[in-house]
Amino acid sequence: MCMNRPRTVSYFCTIFNLPVEIVDEIIGHIDDSQTLLNCLLTNRHFKPRILYKTVNLRGKQLEAFRSAIDASPHYAKYTTALTIHGLSSAQYGDLNHILCNTTNIRFLDVEASAYSSARTLLGPLPTLKNLTVLVWYGDYAADIISACQGTLTHIELSSDACRSQRKPFGGSVPPNLRSIRLPHGSGCPKPGNIGLRADEWKAGYFEMIFKPGGYSVLWARRW
């Protein structure tokens, strides 16, 4: 099975008697950038997994990434962290397409350049079964949250995503959610606007955090 594989993968297969799929899984759990770069320089077999694992996009790069995964659909499975800043109204279709194909995403950070109604532009999404962290700086978050209700553990939202008429959690908070980061001050929404009961809000742990855009509040469950 390993005869035709690149040398480094063959080495693992021979010495440790590991299938290539197991080696790929090991590489997938490496978070250290230098180690990933070393793997990339060592063997071209690791190139797609490393280059597509953590993706940061801005502007027209979004369309380029969509074209790349359309040309090589199997590369999309390697993406576990996706950051998109400067999302325009015209790009929600590309975002939807990407999310429908990158089914292993665990971390998603989206910041829209213009807060247009994502509810009508984003379109229907599949169930995102692996997404645990969502950072959403747009004006509507309910659809994206509903697509990953069962797995989300942390959410960071802008004040626009928490307007009273656009409750991000719909009728209830995701069951596994452990923490929420919200803007502080006049932009901080009321607990009811994000689907929390008053007793849930009071029972949480609060921490004030300073970020470049101003202060934010971190709410965390105690139970």
Kinemage of the C-alpha trace (Angstrom):
@kinemage 1
@onewidth
@group {chain A} dominant
@subgroup {mainchain}
@vectorlist {calphas} color= white
{ca met a 1} P 0.000 0.000 0.000
{ca cys a 2} L 2.871 2.382 0.749
{ca met a 3} L 5.142 1.562 -2.181
{ca asn a 4} L 3.932 4.440 -4.344
{ca arg a 5} L 3.642 7.004 -1.562
{ca pro a 6} L 6.227 9.785 -0.991
{ca arg a 7} L 9.199 8.776 1.096
{ca thr a 8} L 8.191 10.331 4.427
{ca val a 9} L 4.774 8.707 4.418
{ca ser a 10} L 6.359 5.404 3.378
{ca tyr a 11} L 8.735 5.723 6.323
{ca phe a 12} L 5.856 6.016 8.787
{ca cys a 13} L 4.061 3.126 7.112
{ca thr a 14} L 7.135 0.903 7.235
{ca ile a 15} L 8.603 1.751 10.639
{ca phe a 16} L 5.381 2.182 12.589
{ca asn a 17} L 3.163 0.032 10.400
{ca leu a 18} L 0.665 2.870 10.123
{ca pro a 19} L -1.788 3.276 7.246
{ca val a 20} L -1.464 6.493 5.272
{ca glu a 21} L -4.882 7.576 6.565
{ca ile a 22} L -3.574 7.437 10.165
{ca val a 23} L -0.546 9.556 9.248
{ca asp a 24} L -2.901 12.088 7.670
{ca glu a 25} L -4.944 12.128 10.885
{ca ile a 26} L -1.796 12.787 12.957
{ca ile a 27} L -0.825 15.693 10.716
{ca gly a 28} L -4.357 17.042 11.066
{ca his a 29} L -3.902 17.474 14.842
{ca ile a 30} L -0.697 19.540 14.559
{ca asp a 31} L -1.333 23.192 15.455
{ca asp a 32} L 2.252 24.428 15.653
{ca ser a 33} L 2.998 26.531 12.562
{ca gln a 34} L 6.705 25.687 12.426
{ca thr a 35} L 6.024 21.951 12.605
{ca leu a 36} L 3.469 22.263 9.821
{ca leu a 37} L 5.956 24.197 7.693
{ca asn a 38} L 8.563 21.501 8.292
{ca cys a 39} L 6.076 18.860 7.165
{ca leu a 40} L 5.284 20.968 4.107
{ca leu a 41} L 8.956 21.225 3.188
{ca thr a 42} L 9.559 17.567 3.884
{ca asn a 43} L 6.922 16.064 1.677
{ca arg a 44} L 4.461 17.247 -0.943
{ca his a 45} L 1.930 14.680 0.291
{ca phe a 46} L 1.175 17.023 3.204
{ca lys a 47} L 0.707 20.159 1.041
{ca pro a 48} L -3.114 20.181 0.661
{ca arg a 49} L -3.749 19.344 4.323
{ca ile a 50} L -1.382 22.056 5.567
{ca leu a 51} L -2.272 24.815 3.110
{ca tyr a 52} L -6.011 24.327 3.494
{ca lys a 53} L -6.172 23.680 7.250
{ca thr a 54} L -6.308 27.313 8.427
{ca val a 55} L -7.630 29.705 5.784
{ca asn a 56} L -7.707 33.518 6.086
{ca leu a 57} L -9.499 35.396 3.325
{ca arg a 58} L -10.240 38.996 2.445
{ca gly a 59} L -11.884 40.567 -0.577
{ca lys a 60} L -11.482 38.686 -3.842
{ca gln a 61} L -9.581 35.904 -2.071
{ca leu a 62} L -12.987 34.462 -1.183
{ca glu a 63} L -13.804 33.816 -4.835
{ca ala a 64} L -10.326 32.375 -5.393
{ca phe a 65} L -10.777 29.920 -2.526
{ca arg a 66} L -14.166 28.876 -3.870
{ca ser a 67} L -12.610 28.196 -7.261
{ca ala a 68} L -9.829 26.185 -5.637
{ca ile a 69} L -12.151 23.830 -3.768
{ca asp a 70} L -14.404 23.527 -6.809
{ca ala a 71} L -11.389 22.392 -8.829
{ca ser a 72} L -10.250 19.974 -6.091
{ca pro a 73} L -13.301 19.184 -3.895
{ca his a 74} L -11.401 16.730 -1.681
{ca tyr a 75} L -9.182 19.611 -0.450
{ca ala a 76} L -12.185 21.224 1.270
{ca lys a 77} L -12.279 18.483 3.912
{ca tyr a 78} L -8.915 19.674 5.260
{ca thr a 79} L -10.186 23.126 6.303
{ca thr a 80} L -10.885 23.296 10.035
{ca ala a 81} L -10.508 27.064 10.622
{ca leu a 82} L -11.901 29.732 8.300
{ca thr a 83} L -11.574 33.505 8.747
{ca ile a 84} L -13.253 35.898 6.312
{ca his a 85} L -12.999 39.662 6.836
{ca gly a 86} L -14.405 42.379 4.623
{ca leu a 87} L -17.300 40.234 3.384
{ca ser a 88} L -19.419 42.224 0.934
{ca ser a 89} L -23.097 41.802 0.171
{ca ala a 90} L -22.246 40.265 -3.189
{ca gln a 91} L -20.132 37.547 -1.559
{ca tyr a 92} L -22.739 35.844 0.635
{ca gly a 93} L -23.400 33.350 -2.158
{ca asp a 94} L -19.712 32.402 -2.214
{ca leu a 95} L -19.716 32.063 1.593
{ca asn a 96} L -22.755 29.791 1.446
{ca his a 97} L -21.109 27.636 -1.232
{ca ile a 98} L -17.904 27.341 0.791
{ca leu a 99} L -19.731 26.406 4.007
{ca cys a 100} L -21.714 23.765 2.141
{ca asn a 101} L -18.456 22.115 1.047
{ca thr a 102} L -16.060 22.616 3.981
{ca thr a 103} L -17.859 20.203 6.272
{ca asn a 104} L -15.051 19.825 8.839
{ca ile a 105} L -14.859 23.475 9.921
{ca arg a 106} L -14.502 23.880 13.692
{ca phe a 107} L -13.743 27.625 13.850
{ca leu a 108} L -15.509 30.276 11.758
{ca asp a 109} L -14.816 34.015 11.957
{ca val a 110} L -16.829 36.250 9.604
{ca glu a 111} L -16.738 40.047 9.557
{ca ala a 112} L -18.943 41.804 7.013
{ca ser a 113} L -17.773 45.073 5.484
{ca ala a 114} L -21.371 46.191 5.018
{ca tyr a 115} L -24.097 44.891 7.306
{ca ser a 116} L -26.576 43.856 4.644
{ca ser a 117} L -29.302 41.375 5.468
{ca ala a 118} L -27.516 38.041 5.646
{ca arg a 119} L -30.859 36.371 6.249
{ca thr a 120} L -31.815 36.784 2.599
{ca leu a 121} L -28.310 36.668 1.121
{ca leu a 122} L -26.730 33.725 2.928
{ca gly a 123} L -29.364 31.203 1.905
{ca pro a 124} L -30.005 27.718 3.335
{ca leu a 125} L -27.090 25.941 4.961
{ca pro a 126} L -26.418 22.289 5.748
{ca thr a 127} L -25.976 21.164 9.339
{ca leu a 128} L -22.432 22.115 10.322
{ca lys a 129} L -21.669 19.132 12.535
{ca asn a 130} L -18.173 20.150 13.669
{ca leu a 131} L -18.391 23.914 14.226
{ca thr a 132} L -17.651 24.761 17.866
{ca val a 133} L -16.532 28.432 17.730
{ca leu a 134} L -18.405 31.129 15.805
{ca val a 135} L -17.336 34.769 15.568
{ca trp a 136} L -19.995 36.665 13.613
{ca tyr a 137} L -19.703 40.400 12.988
{ca gly a 138} L -22.660 40.955 10.728
{ca asp a 139} L -26.244 41.975 11.170
{ca tyr a 140} L -27.933 38.586 11.307
{ca ala a 141} L -26.665 35.407 12.954
{ca ala a 142} L -29.705 33.174 13.480
{ca asp a 143} L -29.391 31.132 10.275
{ca ile a 144} L -25.720 30.311 10.729
{ca ile a 145} L -26.278 29.478 14.413
{ca ser a 146} L -29.219 27.215 13.616
{ca ala a 147} L -26.969 25.269 11.230
{ca cys a 148} L -24.662 24.293 14.098
{ca gln a 149} L -26.979 24.300 17.135
{ca gly a 150} L -25.770 20.993 18.537
{ca thr a 151} L -22.007 21.656 18.522
{ca leu a 152} L -21.397 25.340 19.318
{ca thr a 153} L -19.480 25.960 22.546
{ca his a 154} L -18.462 29.616 22.086
{ca ile a 155} L -20.010 32.521 20.179
{ca glu a 156} L -18.838 36.104 19.699
{ca leu a 157} L -21.405 38.497 18.246
{ca ser a 158} L -21.619 42.124 17.181
{ca ser a 159} L -24.385 44.360 18.517
{ca asp a 160} L -26.025 44.312 15.064
{ca ala a 161} L -26.452 40.542 15.294
{ca cys a 162} L -28.355 40.925 18.579
{ca arg a 163} L -30.982 43.486 17.718
{ca ser a 164} L -34.343 42.745 19.296
{ca gln a 165} L -35.934 41.901 15.934
{ca arg a 166} L -33.076 39.559 15.032
{ca lys a 167} L -32.637 37.288 18.015
{ca pro a 168} L -29.567 35.215 17.109
{ca phe a 169} L -30.605 32.029 18.943
{ca gly a 170} L -34.242 32.049 17.921
{ca gly a 171} L -36.153 30.506 20.805
{ca ser a 172} L -33.378 28.853 22.822
{ca val a 173} L -29.644 28.880 23.481
{ca pro a 174} L -27.607 26.087 21.825
{ca pro a 175} L -27.430 23.190 24.328
{ca asn a 176} L -23.638 22.915 24.483
{ca leu a 177} L -22.878 26.640 24.501
{ca arg a 178} L -20.461 27.494 27.290
{ca ser a 179} L -19.628 31.144 26.644
{ca ile a 180} L -20.752 34.228 24.733
{ca arg a 181} L -18.736 37.387 24.032
{ca leu a 182} L -20.794 40.521 23.476
{ca pro a 183} L -20.047 44.235 22.999
{ca his a 184} L -20.076 46.323 26.169
{ca gly a 185} L -21.949 49.542 26.771
{ca ser a 186} L -24.787 50.840 24.620
{ca gly a 187} L -24.216 48.030 22.116
{ca cys a 188} L -24.607 45.268 24.675
{ca pro a 189} L -27.933 43.501 24.098
{ca lys a 190} L -30.402 42.526 26.778
{ca pro a 191} L -30.310 38.838 27.865
{ca gly a 192} L -33.723 38.220 26.332
{ca asn a 193} L -32.494 39.362 22.933
{ca ile a 194} L -29.985 36.542 22.807
{ca gly a 195} L -32.379 33.925 24.146
{ca leu a 196} L -31.158 33.756 27.747
{ca arg a 197} L -33.510 33.803 30.691
{ca ala a 198} L -32.777 36.308 33.429
{ca asp a 199} L -31.742 33.540 35.864
{ca glu a 200} L -29.370 32.031 33.279
{ca trp a 201} L -27.780 35.411 32.706
{ca lys a 202} L -27.335 36.081 36.427
{ca ala a 203} L -25.978 32.586 37.049
{ca gly a 204} L -23.193 33.073 34.527
{ca tyr a 205} L -19.674 34.338 35.065
{ca phe a 206} L -18.790 37.763 33.665
{ca glu a 207} L -15.417 39.115 32.610
{ca met a 208} L -14.716 42.511 31.031
{ca ile a 209} L -12.213 42.266 28.178
{ca phe a 210} L -10.533 45.042 26.214
{ca lys a 211} L -10.155 44.573 22.476
{ca pro a 212} L -8.934 47.001 19.784
{ca gly a 213} L -12.540 47.917 18.953
{ca gly a 214} L -13.452 48.595 22.600
{ca tyr a 215} L -14.552 46.640 25.659
{ca ser a 216} L -16.553 43.444 25.471
{ca val a 217} L -18.280 41.228 28.011
{ca leu a 218} L -17.637 37.509 28.270
{ca trp a 219} L -20.520 35.485 29.719
{ca ala a 220} L -19.765 31.903 30.693
{ca arg a 221} L -22.003 29.187 32.110
{ca arg a 222} L -21.300 27.959 35.594
{ca trp a 223} L -23.139 24.700 35.060
